[in-house]
Amino acid sequence: MGQKRSTFLFSALCFGMAFLYIPMLLLIIYSFNYSKIVPVWGGWSLRWYKVLFESEEVWSALTLSLKIAVMNATFATLLGTLAGLALVRFGRFKGRTLFSGMITAPLVMPEVITGLSLLLLFITMAELIGWPGERGITTITIAHITFSMAYVAVIIQSRLAGMAQDLEEAAMDLGSKPIRVLVDITLPLLAPGMVAGWLLAFTLSLDDLVIASFVTGPGANTLPILIYSRIRLGLRPDINALATIIIVVVTIGVIIAGYLMLRQQKQRERDMQMAAQEVVKLDA
């Protein structure tokens, strides 16, 4: 019985991995296709990589998307971390239920509703106070922060809920001020969660199409908007080349991030052991 279950789980795992990664593998292969028609194989070639590097439109859209993704991930991580700390460490406070609901609302709200509501907000603000003068990188970034910080807050809440407060309490017993405990102990322990939240917010921003299409303006096309517009008119193989480059860069980034997080985890375990030994010595 156990052998059959192991075989079934392994088969399911292989099927799931194949379902996820075979399309990416095919995309990479077809990025070296000489033919101008995407599904027709015309032989191996670097033709579309050359076309890609000569396309100012694609690189302009990619640059804009990366700028927005970096700014969004940074601010979303900062605000999401503060929100997570408030919900887990501050206990019960007036308006906590409303605050928690407002933080998690973007997780279940349809993107069409979010995009439309933000568009109406920006139009109303422009009429009342004259800002924003035009919709573009600023409005897209604000819109992305609105829903990305909700994901970061959930990650930080999960991290804090599973994190013991022994070190924080020991530091406060030894006379450390709350802000010092936050900077020296809590935030380093939260670092893996914050990195994960930053990467998730970056990915969500880079991948967003629906919300960005509502709050963008003329001349501010992100990469997903550009790709979608090209699909409607006929997809060119240079997009396959761009997607291949993105896959390679993301893979390298994930490997490096995994290595750094593993090393930080080992360092934290050593620091916690040393701190626990010091506490035992002081108690003795």
RODO-2510 file (C-alpha; in nm, 4 decimals, decimal comma):
residues 284
     n   res          X          Y          Z
     1     m     0,0000     0,0000     0,0000
     2     g     0,2794     0,2397     0,0917
     3     q     0,4669     0,1610    -0,2302
     4     k     0,1583     0,2336    -0,4421
     5     r     0,1023     0,5618    -0,2611
     6     s     0,4651     0,6655    -0,3143
     7     t     0,4385     0,5801    -0,6849
     8     f     0,1159     0,7804    -0,7170
     9     l     0,2635     1,0855    -0,5395
    10     f     0,5787     1,0710    -0,7501
    11     s     0,3726     1,0428    -1,0705
    12     a     0,1557     1,3372    -0,9631
    13     l     0,4666     1,5410    -0,8870
    14     c     0,6185     1,4597    -1,2274
    15     f     0,2920     1,5481    -1,4025
    16     g     0,2665     1,8776    -1,2180
    17     m     0,6268     1,9719    -1,2918
    18     a     0,5850     1,8787    -1,6580
    19     f     0,2623     2,0796    -1,6804
    20     l     0,4426     2,3859    -1,5429
    21     y     0,7806     2,3673    -1,7124
    22     i     0,7291     2,1999    -2,0527
    23     p     0,5547     2,5138    -2,1908
    24     m     0,8512     2,7220    -2,0750
    25     l     1,0910     2,4786    -2,2390
    26     l     0,8972     2,4984    -2,5658
    27     l     0,9013     2,8777    -2,5451
    28     i     1,2796     2,8745    -2,5042
    29     i     1,3207     2,6375    -2,7995
    30     y     1,0974     2,8457    -3,0255
    31     s     1,2889     3,1602    -2,9343
    32     f     1,5644     3,0151    -3,1563
    33     n     1,3217     2,9537    -3,4421
    34     y     1,4147     3,1234    -3,7702
    35     s     1,0577     3,1310    -3,8990
    36     k     0,8543     3,4499    -3,8646
    37     i     0,5439     3,2419    -3,7878
    38     v     0,5671     3,1348    -3,4235
    39     p     0,4273     2,7772    -3,4407
    40     v     0,6124     2,6884    -3,7660
    41     w     0,9662     2,5591    -3,7172
    42     g     1,2141     2,7078    -3,9647
    43     g     1,5469     2,5976    -3,8193
    44     w     1,7784     2,7165    -3,5460
    45     s     1,8725     3,0842    -3,5490
    46     l     1,9507     3,3837    -3,3283
    47     r     1,7566     3,6068    -3,5657
    48     w     1,4909     3,7153    -3,3171
    49     y     1,7406     3,7950    -3,0434
    50     k     1,8998     4,0412    -3,2830
    51     v     1,5572     4,1881    -3,3643
    52     l     1,4816     4,2092    -2,9933
    53     f     1,7967     4,4017    -2,9052
    54     e     1,7230     4,6461    -3,1883
    55     s     1,3619     4,7073    -3,0738
    56     e     1,3403     5,0337    -2,8799
    57     e     0,9700     4,9779    -2,8119
    58     v     1,0269     4,6501    -2,6276
    59     w     1,3189     4,7757    -2,4202
    60     s     1,1324     5,0950    -2,3310
    61     a     0,8374     4,8890    -2,2057
    62     l     1,0681     4,6514    -2,0164
    63     t     1,2561     4,9398    -1,8542
    64     l     0,9304     5,1016    -1,7449
    65     s     0,8005     4,7715    -1,6028
    66     l     1,1221     4,7117    -1,4082
    67     k     1,1194     5,0633    -1,2618
    68     i     0,7599     5,0255    -1,1508
    69     a     0,8220     4,6746    -1,0134
    70     v     1,1223     4,7841    -0,8042
    71     m     0,9463     5,0887    -0,6583
    72     n     0,6294     4,8900    -0,5955
    73     a     0,8120     4,6012    -0,4268
    74     t     1,0106     4,8361    -0,2016
    75     f     0,7165     5,0440    -0,0787
    76     a     0,4816     4,7449    -0,0611
    77     t     0,7343     4,5577     0,1545
    78     l     0,7736     4,8558     0,3871
    79     l     0,3993     4,9161     0,4272
    80     g     0,3132     4,5454     0,4390
    81     t     0,5718     4,4849     0,7107
    82     l     0,4316     4,7681     0,9222
    83     a     0,0791     4,6363     0,8719
    84     g     0,1824     4,2826     0,9674
    85     l     0,3603     4,4055     1,2792
    86     a     0,0547     4,6088     1,3819
    87     l    -0,1808     4,3137     1,3412
    88     v     0,0359     4,0572     1,5224
    89     r     0,2434     4,2461     1,7789
    90     f     0,0076     4,5269     1,8870
    91     g    -0,2671     4,2955     2,0113
    92     r    -0,6236     4,4224     2,0224
    93     f    -0,6790     4,7881     1,9380
    94     k    -0,9738     4,9982     1,8286
    95     g    -1,0501     4,9456     1,4625
    96     r    -0,8354     4,6330     1,4346
    97     t    -1,1079     4,4313     1,2588
    98     l    -1,1696     4,7099     1,0068
    99     f    -0,7961     4,7534     0,9499
   100     s    -0,7469     4,3796     0,8972
   101     g    -1,0366     4,3687     0,6530
   102     m    -0,9012     4,6626     0,4540
   103     i    -0,5578     4,4997     0,4335
   104     t    -0,6907     4,1678     0,3060
   105     a    -0,9621     4,3106     0,0762
   106     p    -0,7320     4,3457    -0,2288
   107     l    -0,6603     3,9720    -0,2075
   108     v    -1,0197     3,8814    -0,2922
   109     m    -1,1222     4,1868    -0,4921
   110     p    -1,1428     4,1291    -0,8708
   111     e    -0,8662     4,3150    -1,0514
   112     v    -1,1198     4,4792    -1,2823
   113     i    -1,2955     4,6376    -0,9841
   114     t    -0,9645     4,7477    -0,8313
   115     g    -0,8441     4,9000    -1,1564
   116     l    -1,1724     5,0791    -1,2236
   117     s    -1,1952     5,2201    -0,8707
   118     l    -0,8373     5,3490    -0,8853
   119     l    -0,9014     5,5063    -1,2255
   120     l    -1,2020     5,6934    -1,0860
   121     l    -0,9935     5,7985    -0,7850
   122     f    -0,7166     5,9440    -1,0017
   123     i    -0,9673     6,1232    -1,2265
   124     t    -1,1437     6,2753    -0,9237
   125     m    -0,8144     6,3840    -0,7643
   126     a    -0,7016     6,5435    -1,0900
   127     e    -1,0232     6,7464    -1,1039
   128     l    -1,0091     6,8506    -0,7356
   129     i    -0,6387     6,9182    -0,6717
   130     g    -0,4834     6,8942    -1,0162
   131     w    -0,2859     6,5798    -0,9348
   132     p    -0,1982     6,3571    -1,1067
   133     g    -0,1558     6,5729    -1,4121
   134     e    -0,1283     6,2666    -1,6324
   135     r    -0,1498     5,8942    -1,5770
   136     g     0,1712     5,6980    -1,6147
   137     i     0,4496     5,5530    -1,4033
   138     t     0,3311     5,7236    -1,0812
   139     t    -0,0305     5,6105    -1,1030
   140     i     0,0679     5,2558    -1,2027
   141     t     0,3109     5,2338    -0,9105
   142     i     0,0505     5,3546    -0,6607
   143     a    -0,2035     5,1094    -0,7992
   144     h     0,0412     4,8197    -0,7729
   145     i     0,1353     4,9116    -0,4156
   146     t    -0,2345     4,9061    -0,3252
   147     f    -0,2721     4,5339    -0,3893
   148     s     0,0893     4,4162    -0,3474
   149     m     0,1178     4,5298     0,0143
   150     a    -0,1726     4,2985     0,1036
   151     y     0,0310     3,9958    -0,0046
   152     v     0,3356     4,1192     0,1865
   153     a     0,1253     4,1761     0,5001
   154     v    -0,0030     3,8169     0,4865
   155     i     0,3518     3,6810     0,4524
   156     i     0,4767     3,8936     0,7428
   157     q     0,1803     3,7883     0,9585
   158     s     0,2566     3,4226     0,8938
   159     r     0,6231     3,4762     0,9734
   160     l     0,5473     3,6603     1,2977
   161     a     0,2864     3,4050     1,4053
   162     g     0,5420     3,1243     1,3816
   163     m     0,8239     3,3236     1,5389
   164     a     0,8897     3,2910     1,9125
   165     q     0,9194     3,6114     2,1151
   166     d     1,1812     3,4750     2,3561
   167     l     1,4673     3,6824     2,2158
   168     e     1,2596     4,0002     2,2065
   169     e     1,1408     3,9519     2,5635
   170     a     1,4947     3,8716     2,6800
   171     a     1,6280     4,1871     2,5153
   172     m     1,3587     4,4003     2,6774
   173     d     1,4275     4,2380     3,0152
   174     l     1,7923     4,3384     2,9719
   175     g     1,6916     4,7024     2,9215
   176     s     1,6652     4,7413     2,5437
   177     k     1,4118     4,9937     2,4185
   178     p     1,1304     4,8692     2,1904
   179     i     1,2719     5,0454     1,8840
   180     r     1,6108     4,8864     1,9491
   181     v     1,4517     4,5437     1,9830
   182     l     1,2667     4,5991     1,6568
   183     v     1,5805     4,6971     1,4658
   184     d     1,8268     4,4503     1,6187
   185     i     1,6092     4,1413     1,6667
   186     t     1,2632     4,1517     1,5087
   187     l     1,3577     4,2828     1,1641
   188     p     1,6560     4,0445     1,1189
   189     l     1,4272     3,7544     1,2093
   190     l     1,1709     3,8864     0,9613
   191     a     1,4303     3,9247     0,6846
   192     p     1,3404     3,5995     0,4999
   193     g     0,9721     3,6939     0,5022
   194     m     1,0495     4,0457     0,3853
   195     v     1,2676     3,9135     0,1013
   196     a     0,9914     3,6718     0,0013
   197     g     0,7358     3,9540     0,0146
   198     w     0,9594     4,1805    -0,1948
   199     l     1,0081     3,9144    -0,4601
   200     l     0,6358     3,8368    -0,4682
   201     a     0,5434     4,2057    -0,4976
   202     f     0,8036     4,2493    -0,7727
   203     t     0,6618     3,9528    -0,9654
   204     l     0,3007     4,0652    -0,9243
   205     s     0,3862     4,4118    -1,0525
   206     l     0,5901     4,2840    -1,3466
   207     d     0,3069     4,0467    -1,4411
   208     d     0,0086     4,2798    -1,3976
   209     l    -0,1969     4,3665    -1,7035
   210     v    -0,5537     4,4411    -1,5933
   211     i    -0,4937     4,7091    -1,3295
   212     a    -0,2119     4,8746    -1,5253
   213     s    -0,4329     4,9001    -1,8343
   214     f    -0,6858     5,1042    -1,6332
   215     v    -0,4463     5,3514    -1,4695
   216     t    -0,1896     5,4023    -1,7454
   217     g    -0,1870     5,6786    -2,0016
   218     p    -0,0526     5,7489    -2,3505
   219     g     0,3156     5,6611    -2,3900
   220     a     0,3333     5,4572    -2,0671
   221     n     0,3023     5,1005    -2,1892
   222     t     0,4329     4,8325    -1,9561
   223     l     0,5668     4,5049    -2,0924
   224     p     0,2439     4,3035    -2,0308
   225     i     0,0394     4,5735    -2,2069
   226     l     0,2807     4,5693    -2,5017
   227     i     0,2709     4,1894    -2,5287
   228     y    -0,1094     4,1851    -2,5073
   229     s    -0,1401     4,4486    -2,7793
   230     r     0,0928     4,2477    -3,0022
   231     i    -0,1030     3,9272    -2,9446
   232     r    -0,4154     4,0991    -3,0738
   233     l    -0,2311     4,2027    -3,3904
   234     g    -0,0197     3,8885    -3,4262
   235     l     0,2596     3,7785    -3,1930
   236     r     0,6160     3,8061    -3,3232
   237     p     0,8899     3,5592    -3,2210
   238     d     1,1066     3,8322    -3,0656
   239     i     0,8704     3,8171    -2,7654
   240     n     0,9769     3,4538    -2,7214
   241     a     1,3364     3,5717    -2,7090
   242     l     1,2501     3,8332    -2,4463
   243     a     1,0597     3,5759    -2,2395
   244     t     1,3596     3,3414    -2,2562
   245     i     1,5904     3,6126    -2,1233
   246     i     1,3457     3,6866    -1,8399
   247     i     1,3223     3,3158    -1,7502
   248     v     1,7016     3,2850    -1,7345
   249     v     1,7382     3,5992    -1,5213
   250     v     1,4598     3,4927    -1,2834
   251     t     1,6085     3,1432    -1,2493
   252     i     1,9491     3,2855    -1,1597
   253     g     1,7862     3,5261    -0,9132
   254     v     1,5889     3,2481    -0,7436
   255     i     1,9019     3,0361    -0,7053
   256     i     2,0983     3,3258    -0,5544
   257     a     1,8091     3,4233    -0,3239
   258     g     1,7694     3,0646    -0,2067
   259     y     2,1381     3,0393    -0,1277
   260     l     2,1404     3,3681     0,0640
   261     m     1,8283     3,2784     0,2608
   262     l     1,9728     2,9390     0,3532
   263     r     2,2929     3,1016     0,4731
   264     q     2,0993     3,3619     0,6744
   265     q     1,8863     3,0890     0,8298
   266     k     2,1946     2,9025     0,9484
   267     q     2,3418     3,2260     1,0853
   268     r     2,0203     3,3037     1,2734
   269     e     2,0151     2,9566     1,4258
   270     r     2,3712     3,0052     1,5500
   271     d     2,2859     3,3497     1,6896
   272     m     1,9779     3,2150     1,8670
   273     q     2,1802     2,9347     2,0229
   274     m     2,4408     3,1820     2,1465
   275     a     2,1708     3,4143     2,2824
   276     a     2,0002     3,1265     2,4609
   277     q     2,3303     3,0278     2,6206
   278     e     2,3837     3,3839     2,7391
   279     v     2,0339     3,3963     2,8906
   280     v     2,1020     3,0693     3,0756
   281     k     2,4282     3,2104     3,2110
   282     l     2,2533     3,5276     3,3331
   283     d     1,9767     3,3267     3,4989
   284     a     2,2371     3,1109     3,6705
***
